Amino acid sequence: MLSLPALCNAESTAHRAPQTDTSALAAPDVLLATARRAWHAQAPAVDEARATSVYVALRRNGVRQTVVHGMGSDIASAIRNGAARLPRPDESGSTLIELMVPVARVPIAERGILGAADIALGLDGVEFQVDGNALSGLPWEIAAQRAAHAIEWLNRLCETAGHPREAWQRVTVWRTSWRHFLEDPTCSTGYVELHRNRRRFPEALTRSAIRERLRLLGAHVLQLQRPSGAFYYLYDPFSDRLQATPLNMVRMAGTAYAVARMAAESDKSDRPKYAKSAADACRFLLQHQRPFPGQSSAAYIHEPRHGLGKLGSTALTLLALETLPAKLRETFAIERAKLAAAVIAQQDADGRFHCFINAPGRPGGEDYYPGEALLALARDPHRRHSPTVFERAFPYYRAKFAERPNTAFVPWQVEAWATRYESTPAREYADFVFTLTDWLLRRQYPDIARVREDYRGGFGIAKCPGISSATYTEAVIIAYRLARTSGDDTRAARYRKAARRGLRFIMRLQITGPESGLFEAPSRALGGMTTSLTSFEMRIDHDQHAITCLLAALQAPELLDAPSEEGAL
């Protein structure tokens, strides 16, 4: 039984059956063709009726430039009347027609905050009256307004119209439902359907599709790198504004690792640009290297904001250096040895890793940093560490999870122990990976009718699913590979289904061509990963986790639809 809806603070997670039969609606390609003909003819329909409303938009060179309201006695005449009012066509650049077509208008049964939970941001519009003043909000507007939940959106609608923010709570709010189509000459259908301003049906899970998603994502990340080698942390696609602060060394190191993975696994034509980017990022991190207290042969990555070192920054920098292409990796041999020594020095005799350097006993990071440290040591090609590092750590962290399970703990620990299993195939390591993954999968939205279509495959951890699903999906993919290797066919089949659901959800969060036209600079936004289905915020660690997840998918045998192919990205 799902307990997730109770945890979701943004909107109801339950699937809502359509309120109107849309089977009579003409095919989207027919509707779009009607709009294009009317736009070129610049002749409105001879129809004075105002029974039906539509919105027709024009995108030029991918950017949405004009949105026009059309009305008529039916959908077709409303489209013709709206399209005829678009700016006259010219020869400058490519143009695409976009349509927003109504399919339902129903009153929300509950007034106030309880009723707001029935509004899906980006899918539903709203209409209501306050003191005789008609107010409305359209679903595709919510992206630019950046409201976090329906209550905030309704408050803003009232405030903008000069009413008290909570005025909507004392009136009947009508929920309007729409379908949203955009011409797309690259699709066999000639169009795509948008859902929350995103492609509704991601393409098939083939190797070529994943490679293309990685290509877009990699190009986006390279645009976010500064001359210093560091990456901009935040990107606001609506204003095309890059934000460098806060400087978080853990996330810088994690991104360096992801780009190093791209370099190691790309083809010869793309490898140099990713290798240079990763090496530049590592050099930036190493500028913050400091001697480890009491050990001349060890060094850690200093956190300028806090005046101390985080185990995660040091471990992920080590991991990035270890992942670079072989020739480049060896140029950092001394730095790698010092970082590895610092990571090992943070472990106590009982197996526990201290998460901060120069701050013993400081809380924080326990669910993340030890897994990152163990993975970096497990990936060390020179095996400089003693096996006792893992022998001590395993019982400690297995007991820690049993005592206080936490989703944040799972991804890095899964990868660390699955990697350790490759060199030391102890059954207890595999069993621990499976225990973690089985527990995690109880938090994935299943592919069933009573779950919202676009939530399926995401992980609903205390809120509606978002980009953290990439880290959890990667863990499931890694566990799938281990189940195949260890001969656990039942688990492998279950993990494969879950991983594929997760990949489809993650692909919804990426900005592709149809979504990029919403933003100030489509080419910079293209490929980036967004926070959730209702937020277009972009952060560099979102991109990091999506890269490593998609790369894991390419490396997993028989996970994707197409037969396994040889070759790089």
Protein Blocks (a to p, Z undefined) as FASTA:
>chain_A
ZZklmmpckbcfbdcddfbdcklpccfklmmmmmmmmmmnopacddfbfkbccdddddee
hiafbdcddddfbfklmmmmmmmmpccddfeojadddddddfbdcddfbgcjllmmmpcg
hkaccdddeehiacdddfklmmmnopabfklmmmmmmmmnopafklmmmcccdddddddd
dddfkbmnopacdeehiafbacdddfklmmmmmmmmmmmmmmmpcfkopacfbdcfklop
acfbdcdfklmmmmmmmmmmmmmmmcfklmmmmmmmmmmmmmmmmmmgccdehiakbccd
ddfknopacfklmmmmmmmmmmpcfklmmmmmmmmmmmmmmmmmmpcfkopacfbehigh
iaehjlmmmmmmmmmmmmmmnlmacfklmmmmmmmmmmmmmmmgcfklmmmmmmmmmmmm
mmmccfklmmmmmmmmmmmmmmpccddfklcfklgopacehiacdfklmmmmmmmmmmmm
mmmmnopaklmmmmmmmmmmmmmmmmmmpccfklmmmpmblmlmgopacfblmbccdcfk
lmmmmmmmmmmmmmpghkbmbdcdeddZZ
